[in-house]
């Protein structure tokens, strides 16, 4: 099945629950809660990148664009256990 990625301006549906299901692979700094704090505190613009295979999310990353046009991601990406190198490549491509 083909893997695809998309970049979103708001968290994908079920994002925080998906992160929780990933256990040690995910951190608070990838949640929409952190995105809100970071936006309010540092005036960053947040984006979510997700990799899907069929209808299943197999990877994702919250990243922020700072006022200085720097891309920042803390604690990401989050990759589903057992994913292959193509998933990493799609996250980096995004």
C-alpha positions as CSV (number, residue, x, y, z in Angstrom):
1,X,0.0,0.0,0.0
2,X,1.3,3.5,-0.9
3,X,2.4,5.9,1.9
4,X,1.5,9.5,1.6
5,X,2.2,12.6,3.6
6,X,0.3,15.8,4.2
7,X,1.1,19.0,6.0
8,X,-1.7,20.5,8.1
9,X,-2.2,23.9,9.8
10,X,-4.2,22.2,12.6
11,X,-3.7,18.9,14.4
12,X,-5.1,15.9,12.6
13,X,-8.2,14.3,14.1
14,X,-7.2,12.2,17.1
15,X,-3.7,13.5,17.2
16,X,-3.2,13.6,21.0
17,X,-4.8,10.2,21.4
18,X,-2.6,8.8,18.7
19,X,0.5,10.2,20.5
20,X,-0.6,8.6,23.8
21,X,-1.0,5.3,22.0
22,X,2.6,5.5,20.9
23,X,3.9,5.4,24.5
24,X,7.7,6.1,24.9
25,X,8.0,7.1,21.2
26,X,6.0,10.3,21.8
27,X,6.4,13.3,24.1
28,X,4.4,16.2,25.4
29,X,6.3,18.5,23.0
30,X,4.5,16.8,20.1
31,X,1.0,17.4,21.5
32,X,-1.5,20.1,20.4
33,X,-1.3,21.3,24.0
34,X,2.4,22.1,23.6
35,X,1.6,23.7,20.2
36,X,-0.8,26.1,21.9
37,X,1.6,27.0,24.7
38,X,4.5,27.5,22.2
39,X,2.3,29.7,20.0
40,X,1.1,31.9,22.8
41,X,4.5,32.2,24.4
42,X,6.8,32.5,21.4
43,X,4.4,33.5,18.6
44,X,5.4,30.6,16.4
45,X,3.2,29.1,13.6
46,X,2.6,25.4,14.1
47,X,2.2,22.7,11.5
48,X,1.6,19.0,11.6
49,X,3.0,16.6,9.2
50,X,1.5,13.1,9.1
51,X,2.4,10.0,7.1
52,X,-0.5,7.6,6.4
53,X,-0.6,4.2,4.8
54,X,-4.2,3.6,3.6
55,X,-6.2,5.2,6.5
56,X,-3.6,4.4,9.2
57,X,-1.3,7.1,10.6
58,X,2.2,5.6,10.7
59,X,4.2,8.7,11.5
60,X,3.9,12.3,12.4
61,X,5.6,15.4,13.6
62,X,4.6,18.8,15.1
63,X,7.0,21.5,13.9
64,X,6.9,25.2,14.4
65,X,8.1,28.1,12.3
66,X,9.7,30.8,14.5
67,X,9.6,34.6,13.9
68,X,13.2,34.2,12.5
69,X,11.9,31.6,9.9
70,X,13.6,28.7,11.7
71,X,11.8,25.3,11.7
72,X,11.8,23.7,15.1
73,X,10.6,20.3,16.2
74,X,11.1,19.1,19.8
75,X,10.6,15.4,20.4
76,X,9.7,14.5,16.9
77,X,9.2,12.8,14.6
78,X,7.0,10.1,16.1
79,X,7.2,6.8,14.1
80,X,5.0,3.8,14.6
81,X,7.0,0.8,15.8
82,X,7.9,-1.4,12.8
83,X,7.8,1.4,10.2
84,X,10.5,1.3,7.5
85,X,12.9,3.8,6.2
86,X,10.4,5.1,3.7
87,X,8.4,6.5,6.5
88,X,11.4,8.5,7.8
89,X,12.1,9.7,4.3
90,X,8.5,11.0,3.8
91,X,8.7,12.9,7.1
92,X,12.0,14.5,6.1
93,X,10.7,15.2,2.6
94,X,7.7,17.1,4.0
